[in-house]
Amino acid sequence: IATVVTVAEILKNNGLAVEKKISTSTIDMRDESRGRPIQKAKVEIILGKSEQFNDLMAAAAEEREV
């Protein structure tokens, strides 16, 4: 979960994405070693392109060409 949140925050802080929706839930899984059901956390983060996305990507591409 930490990785997903970190990536979303980096994209938002760099102006590449806007947050549309965040939801959390738990999912049932089976513990392989014990065979018992366990619950794990699940996070869903939906992002969309920011209005500046295309401009920022074009500027980054120009920097790489130089």
N, C-alpha and C positions, 0 to 999 in steps of 0.2 A: 504494500500500500504506500509506503514512504516514497518509493521510486516514482509511482504514478503521480503523486502529489507534487513531488519535486519537478518533474518534467512539465506538468501543467503550470506551475508557478514560474518557471523559467520562460516558457512561451508567452505567458501573460506579461511578465515584467519586461520582456524585450519587445513588446508591442505587436507580436505576431498573432496572438489569439485572444479571443474574448470568451469568458465563461458563460455557458448557456444553462447548464444544469449539473448539480451534484446530488448523488443519492448514495445512501449506505444501506447495507442489509447484511444478513448472515446467510450462509449456505451450509447445508448439511453435507458432510463428507464422512467417509469411513476411514478410521485409523488403521493403516495397513498392518502395523505391528500387533495391535491388540484386537482388531476386528470390531471395535466399538464405534458407534456414530459420534462424530464431533462437529462442532459448529466453528466456521471460520468467517472472518469479516470479509466483506466485499464492498468495494467503492467503485462507483461509476462516475466519471467526470466527462461531460460532453463540452467540447470546445468548438468554436467556430473561428474562421479567419477574421482577423481584424480588418478595418477599412484600410489601414496602412500596409497590409501584408504584401501586396504586389510591389509597392514602392520599396519596401525594406528588402525584399528578395532581389529586386533589380539592382539596388545599390550594392548589396553584398556580392552579386555576380560581377559587377563592374570592378570592385576592389580586387577580386581574384584574378581578373584579366590583366590588371596593371602590374 
